[in-house]
Amino acid sequence: MYDPDGRLDADLGLPLDRAPHMRLVQAAIAWSGPATLQPRDYDQIALQLTGHGRAVAAEVRRYCADLPPHAEARVLAEVVLEESERRLAQPRLGTTRCVQMRARQVRSLYERLDRLQAARPAAAPPP
């Protein structure tokens, strides 16, 4: 999903397409040694991760809205969201370090989303 400015709303019900993005995250975090791509390639990867990170953050916010204001899961998620918002708003630099920072944010957001989904009470069966 291409949404670098976070304009798509989570309520649209668009799938996050997690698997390919997590493969990209894992590959980016695993990079070591000298930069082998052109800056414009790193910039495109960072752009992709930024858009996806914002989509995952919107999903995390949606889950947070269902929790009481002082619930531990919500408080922790809000900390991750604040950090992600700050980091994803930084200018893209076309570097390995920039891509890896965004990849770590996407991974962190998915970790928080998984915890929120696991903590969500099961829906009561209809009467």
Biotite code that builds the C-alpha atoms (Angstrom):
import biotite.structure as struc

atoms = struc.array([
    struc.Atom([0.000, 0.000, 0.000], chain_id="A", res_id=1, res_name="MET", atom_name="CA", element="C"),
    struc.Atom([1.422, 3.346, -0.993], chain_id="A", res_id=2, res_name="TYR", atom_name="CA", element="C"),
    struc.Atom([0.350, 5.930, 1.563], chain_id="A", res_id=3, res_name="ASP", atom_name="CA", element="C"),
    struc.Atom([3.420, 7.916, 2.643], chain_id="A", res_id=4, res_name="PRO", atom_name="CA", element="C"),
    struc.Atom([1.348, 10.808, 3.966], chain_id="A", res_id=5, res_name="ASP", atom_name="CA", element="C"),
    struc.Atom([-1.066, 8.664, 5.978], chain_id="A", res_id=6, res_name="GLY", atom_name="CA", element="C"),
    struc.Atom([-4.139, 9.837, 4.098], chain_id="A", res_id=7, res_name="ARG", atom_name="CA", element="C"),
    struc.Atom([-5.828, 6.466, 3.842], chain_id="A", res_id=8, res_name="LEU", atom_name="CA", element="C"),
    struc.Atom([-8.046, 5.793, 6.793], chain_id="A", res_id=9, res_name="ASP", atom_name="CA", element="C"),
    struc.Atom([-7.856, 2.489, 8.683], chain_id="A", res_id=10, res_name="ALA", atom_name="CA", element="C"),
    struc.Atom([-11.654, 2.326, 8.628], chain_id="A", res_id=11, res_name="ASP", atom_name="CA", element="C"),
    struc.Atom([-11.535, 1.598, 4.893], chain_id="A", res_id=12, res_name="LEU", atom_name="CA", element="C"),
    struc.Atom([-10.717, -1.984, 5.781], chain_id="A", res_id=13, res_name="GLY", atom_name="CA", element="C"),
    struc.Atom([-7.770, -2.240, 3.397], chain_id="A", res_id=14, res_name="LEU", atom_name="CA", element="C"),
    struc.Atom([-5.532, -5.236, 4.120], chain_id="A", res_id=15, res_name="PRO", atom_name="CA", element="C"),
    struc.Atom([-2.113, -4.447, 5.530], chain_id="A", res_id=16, res_name="LEU", atom_name="CA", element="C"),
    struc.Atom([-0.339, -6.949, 3.243], chain_id="A", res_id=17, res_name="ASP", atom_name="CA", element="C"),
    struc.Atom([1.908, -7.899, 6.128], chain_id="A", res_id=18, res_name="ARG", atom_name="CA", element="C"),
    struc.Atom([3.981, -10.761, 4.696], chain_id="A", res_id=19, res_name="ALA", atom_name="CA", element="C"),
    struc.Atom([5.794, -8.922, 1.874], chain_id="A", res_id=20, res_name="PRO", atom_name="CA", element="C"),
    struc.Atom([6.400, -5.879, 4.043], chain_id="A", res_id=21, res_name="HIS", atom_name="CA", element="C"),
    struc.Atom([7.841, -7.971, 6.850], chain_id="A", res_id=22, res_name="MET", atom_name="CA", element="C"),
    struc.Atom([10.172, -9.673, 4.362], chain_id="A", res_id=23, res_name="ARG", atom_name="CA", element="C"),
    struc.Atom([11.326, -6.195, 3.312], chain_id="A", res_id=24, res_name="LEU", atom_name="CA", element="C"),
    struc.Atom([11.734, -5.218, 6.978], chain_id="A", res_id=25, res_name="VAL", atom_name="CA", element="C"),
    struc.Atom([13.819, -8.315, 7.718], chain_id="A", res_id=26, res_name="GLN", atom_name="CA", element="C"),
    struc.Atom([15.992, -7.801, 4.649], chain_id="A", res_id=27, res_name="ALA", atom_name="CA", element="C"),
    struc.Atom([16.577, -4.128, 5.462], chain_id="A", res_id=28, res_name="ALA", atom_name="CA", element="C"),
    struc.Atom([17.466, -4.777, 9.094], chain_id="A", res_id=29, res_name="ILE", atom_name="CA", element="C"),
    struc.Atom([19.879, -7.527, 8.033], chain_id="A", res_id=30, res_name="ALA", atom_name="CA", element="C"),
    struc.Atom([21.851, -5.220, 5.713], chain_id="A", res_id=31, res_name="TRP", atom_name="CA", element="C"),
    struc.Atom([25.421, -4.718, 6.850], chain_id="A", res_id=32, res_name="SER", atom_name="CA", element="C"),
    struc.Atom([28.579, -3.485, 5.286], chain_id="A", res_id=33, res_name="GLY", atom_name="CA", element="C"),
    struc.Atom([28.875, -0.817, 2.632], chain_id="A", res_id=34, res_name="PRO", atom_name="CA", element="C"),
    struc.Atom([25.837, 0.574, 0.837], chain_id="A", res_id=35, res_name="ALA", atom_name="CA", element="C"),
    struc.Atom([25.284, -1.327, -2.385], chain_id="A", res_id=36, res_name="THR", atom_name="CA", element="C"),
    struc.Atom([22.216, 0.476, -3.722], chain_id="A", res_id=37, res_name="LEU", atom_name="CA", element="C"),
    struc.Atom([21.851, 3.924, -5.206], chain_id="A", res_id=38, res_name="GLN", atom_name="CA", element="C"),
    struc.Atom([20.455, 6.628, -2.880], chain_id="A", res_id=39, res_name="PRO", atom_name="CA", element="C"),
    struc.Atom([17.254, 6.799, -4.946], chain_id="A", res_id=40, res_name="ARG", atom_name="CA", element="C"),
    struc.Atom([16.711, 3.046, -4.337], chain_id="A", res_id=41, res_name="ASP", atom_name="CA", element="C"),
    struc.Atom([17.078, 3.507, -0.587], chain_id="A", res_id=42, res_name="TYR", atom_name="CA", element="C"),
    struc.Atom([14.708, 6.454, -0.830], chain_id="A", res_id=43, res_name="ASP", atom_name="CA", element="C"),
    struc.Atom([12.065, 4.328, -2.568], chain_id="A", res_id=44, res_name="GLN", atom_name="CA", element="C"),
    struc.Atom([12.367, 1.596, 0.053], chain_id="A", res_id=45, res_name="ILE", atom_name="CA", element="C"),
    struc.Atom([12.109, 4.183, 2.825], chain_id="A", res_id=46, res_name="ALA", atom_name="CA", element="C"),
    struc.Atom([9.040, 5.652, 1.138], chain_id="A", res_id=47, res_name="LEU", atom_name="CA", element="C"),
    struc.Atom([7.394, 2.227, 0.973], chain_id="A", res_id=48, res_name="GLN", atom_name="CA", element="C"),
    struc.Atom([8.161, 1.510, 4.630], chain_id="A", res_id=49, res_name="LEU", atom_name="CA", element="C"),
    struc.Atom([6.939, 4.958, 5.679], chain_id="A", res_id=50, res_name="THR", atom_name="CA", element="C"),
    struc.Atom([3.584, 4.483, 4.001], chain_id="A", res_id=51, res_name="GLY", atom_name="CA", element="C"),
    struc.Atom([3.153, 1.007, 5.380], chain_id="A", res_id=52, res_name="HIS", atom_name="CA", element="C"),
    struc.Atom([4.247, 2.086, 8.844], chain_id="A", res_id=53, res_name="GLY", atom_name="CA", element="C"),
    struc.Atom([1.585, 4.776, 8.868], chain_id="A", res_id=54, res_name="ARG", atom_name="CA", element="C"),
    struc.Atom([-1.056, 2.249, 7.807], chain_id="A", res_id=55, res_name="ALA", atom_name="CA", element="C"),
    struc.Atom([-0.042, -0.109, 10.631], chain_id="A", res_id=56, res_name="VAL", atom_name="CA", element="C"),
    struc.Atom([-0.014, 2.818, 13.073], chain_id="A", res_id=57, res_name="ALA", atom_name="CA", element="C"),
    struc.Atom([-3.594, 3.650, 12.073], chain_id="A", res_id=58, res_name="ALA", atom_name="CA", element="C"),
    struc.Atom([-4.574, 0.055, 12.838], chain_id="A", res_id=59, res_name="GLU", atom_name="CA", element="C"),
    struc.Atom([-2.840, 0.243, 16.231], chain_id="A", res_id=60, res_name="VAL", atom_name="CA", element="C"),
    struc.Atom([-4.731, 3.478, 16.979], chain_id="A", res_id=61, res_name="ARG", atom_name="CA", element="C"),
    struc.Atom([-7.995, 1.757, 16.081], chain_id="A", res_id=62, res_name="ARG", atom_name="CA", element="C"),
    struc.Atom([-7.304, -1.017, 18.590], chain_id="A", res_id=63, res_name="TYR", atom_name="CA", element="C"),
    struc.Atom([-6.262, 1.525, 21.236], chain_id="A", res_id=64, res_name="CYS", atom_name="CA", element="C"),
    struc.Atom([-9.576, 3.327, 20.897], chain_id="A", res_id=65, res_name="ALA", atom_name="CA", element="C"),
    struc.Atom([-11.335, 0.219, 22.218], chain_id="A", res_id=66, res_name="ASP", atom_name="CA", element="C"),
    struc.Atom([-9.296, 0.170, 25.429], chain_id="A", res_id=67, res_name="LEU", atom_name="CA", element="C"),
    struc.Atom([-9.796, 2.182, 28.616], chain_id="A", res_id=68, res_name="PRO", atom_name="CA", element="C"),
    struc.Atom([-7.567, 5.294, 28.757], chain_id="A", res_id=69, res_name="PRO", atom_name="CA", element="C"),
    struc.Atom([-5.276, 3.929, 31.479], chain_id="A", res_id=70, res_name="HIS", atom_name="CA", element="C"),
    struc.Atom([-5.043, 0.316, 30.305], chain_id="A", res_id=71, res_name="ALA", atom_name="CA", element="C"),
    struc.Atom([-1.421, -0.834, 30.236], chain_id="A", res_id=72, res_name="GLU", atom_name="CA", element="C"),
    struc.Atom([-1.699, -2.109, 26.652], chain_id="A", res_id=73, res_name="ALA", atom_name="CA", element="C"),
    struc.Atom([-3.033, 1.251, 25.504], chain_id="A", res_id=74, res_name="ARG", atom_name="CA", element="C"),
    struc.Atom([-0.388, 3.272, 27.319], chain_id="A", res_id=75, res_name="VAL", atom_name="CA", element="C"),
    struc.Atom([2.414, 1.156, 25.829], chain_id="A", res_id=76, res_name="LEU", atom_name="CA", element="C"),
    struc.Atom([0.874, 1.347, 22.371], chain_id="A", res_id=77, res_name="ALA", atom_name="CA", element="C"),
    struc.Atom([0.600, 5.120, 22.611], chain_id="A", res_id=78, res_name="GLU", atom_name="CA", element="C"),
    struc.Atom([4.311, 5.344, 23.458], chain_id="A", res_id=79, res_name="VAL", atom_name="CA", element="C"),
    struc.Atom([5.150, 3.266, 20.366], chain_id="A", res_id=80, res_name="VAL", atom_name="CA", element="C"),
    struc.Atom([2.780, 5.384, 18.267], chain_id="A", res_id=81, res_name="LEU", atom_name="CA", element="C"),
    struc.Atom([4.368, 8.653, 19.411], chain_id="A", res_id=82, res_name="GLU", atom_name="CA", element="C"),
    struc.Atom([7.844, 7.358, 18.637], chain_id="A", res_id=83, res_name="GLU", atom_name="CA", element="C"),
    struc.Atom([6.751, 6.033, 15.256], chain_id="A", res_id=84, res_name="SER", atom_name="CA", element="C"),
    struc.Atom([5.027, 9.267, 14.328], chain_id="A", res_id=85, res_name="GLU", atom_name="CA", element="C"),
    struc.Atom([8.163, 11.228, 15.152], chain_id="A", res_id=86, res_name="ARG", atom_name="CA", element="C"),
    struc.Atom([10.517, 8.895, 13.310], chain_id="A", res_id=87, res_name="ARG", atom_name="CA", element="C"),
    struc.Atom([8.351, 8.355, 10.228], chain_id="A", res_id=88, res_name="LEU", atom_name="CA", element="C"),
    struc.Atom([7.981, 12.127, 9.847], chain_id="A", res_id=89, res_name="ALA", atom_name="CA", element="C"),
    struc.Atom([11.744, 12.609, 9.540], chain_id="A", res_id=90, res_name="GLN", atom_name="CA", element="C"),
    struc.Atom([12.996, 13.381, 6.043], chain_id="A", res_id=91, res_name="PRO", atom_name="CA", element="C"),
    struc.Atom([14.095, 10.433, 3.948], chain_id="A", res_id=92, res_name="ARG", atom_name="CA", element="C"),
    struc.Atom([17.840, 10.508, 3.372], chain_id="A", res_id=93, res_name="LEU", atom_name="CA", element="C"),
    struc.Atom([18.407, 7.794, 0.785], chain_id="A", res_id=94, res_name="GLY", atom_name="CA", element="C"),
    struc.Atom([20.693, 5.832, 3.121], chain_id="A", res_id=95, res_name="THR", atom_name="CA", element="C"),
    struc.Atom([20.840, 2.361, 4.618], chain_id="A", res_id=96, res_name="THR", atom_name="CA", element="C"),
    struc.Atom([20.503, 3.842, 8.103], chain_id="A", res_id=97, res_name="ARG", atom_name="CA", element="C"),
    struc.Atom([17.319, 5.708, 7.149], chain_id="A", res_id=98, res_name="CYS", atom_name="CA", element="C"),
    struc.Atom([15.749, 2.553, 5.702], chain_id="A", res_id=99, res_name="VAL", atom_name="CA", element="C"),
    struc.Atom([16.737, 0.466, 8.709], chain_id="A", res_id=100, res_name="GLN", atom_name="CA", element="C"),
    struc.Atom([15.231, 2.982, 11.130], chain_id="A", res_id=101, res_name="MET", atom_name="CA", element="C"),
    struc.Atom([11.924, 2.840, 9.267], chain_id="A", res_id=102, res_name="ARG", atom_name="CA", element="C"),
    struc.Atom([12.091, -0.954, 9.097], chain_id="A", res_id=103, res_name="ALA", atom_name="CA", element="C"),
    struc.Atom([12.548, -1.119, 12.872], chain_id="A", res_id=104, res_name="ARG", atom_name="CA", element="C"),
    struc.Atom([9.531, 1.161, 13.330], chain_id="A", res_id=105, res_name="GLN", atom_name="CA", element="C"),
    struc.Atom([7.347, -1.060, 11.151], chain_id="A", res_id=106, res_name="VAL", atom_name="CA", element="C"),
    struc.Atom([8.513, -4.113, 13.106], chain_id="A", res_id=107, res_name="ARG", atom_name="CA", element="C"),
    struc.Atom([7.785, -2.347, 16.402], chain_id="A", res_id=108, res_name="SER", atom_name="CA", element="C"),
    struc.Atom([4.315, -1.332, 15.238], chain_id="A", res_id=109, res_name="LEU", atom_name="CA", element="C"),
    struc.Atom([3.489, -4.889, 14.193], chain_id="A", res_id=110, res_name="TYR", atom_name="CA", element="C"),
    struc.Atom([4.728, -6.204, 17.545], chain_id="A", res_id=111, res_name="GLU", atom_name="CA", element="C"),
    struc.Atom([2.427, -3.768, 19.319], chain_id="A", res_id=112, res_name="ARG", atom_name="CA", element="C"),
    struc.Atom([-0.489, -4.620, 17.001], chain_id="A", res_id=113, res_name="LEU", atom_name="CA", element="C"),
    struc.Atom([-0.013, -8.324, 17.740], chain_id="A", res_id=114, res_name="ASP", atom_name="CA", element="C"),
    struc.Atom([-0.066, -7.655, 21.481], chain_id="A", res_id=115, res_name="ARG", atom_name="CA", element="C"),
    struc.Atom([-3.195, -5.535, 21.197], chain_id="A", res_id=116, res_name="LEU", atom_name="CA", element="C"),
    struc.Atom([-4.940, -8.194, 19.128], chain_id="A", res_id=117, res_name="GLN", atom_name="CA", element="C"),
    struc.Atom([-3.983, -10.882, 21.646], chain_id="A", res_id=118, res_name="ALA", atom_name="CA", element="C"),
    struc.Atom([-5.205, -8.752, 24.565], chain_id="A", res_id=119, res_name="ALA", atom_name="CA", element="C"),
    struc.Atom([-8.517, -7.926, 22.896], chain_id="A", res_id=120, res_name="ARG", atom_name="CA", element="C"),
    struc.Atom([-11.373, -9.755, 24.651], chain_id="A", res_id=121, res_name="PRO", atom_name="CA", element="C"),
    struc.Atom([-13.163, -12.283, 22.505], chain_id="A", res_id=122, res_name="ALA", atom_name="CA", element="C"),
    struc.Atom([-16.466, -11.050, 21.143], chain_id="A", res_id=123, res_name="ALA", atom_name="CA", element="C"),
    struc.Atom([-19.458, -12.387, 23.010], chain_id="A", res_id=124, res_name="ALA", atom_name="CA", element="C"),
    struc.Atom([-21.575, -14.838, 20.983], chain_id="A", res_id=125, res_name="PRO", atom_name="CA", element="C"),
    struc.Atom([-24.900, -13.426, 19.783], chain_id="A", res_id=126, res_name="PRO", atom_name="CA", element="C"),
    struc.Atom([-27.909, -14.295, 22.011], chain_id="A", res_id=127, res_name="PRO", atom_name="CA", element="C"),
])
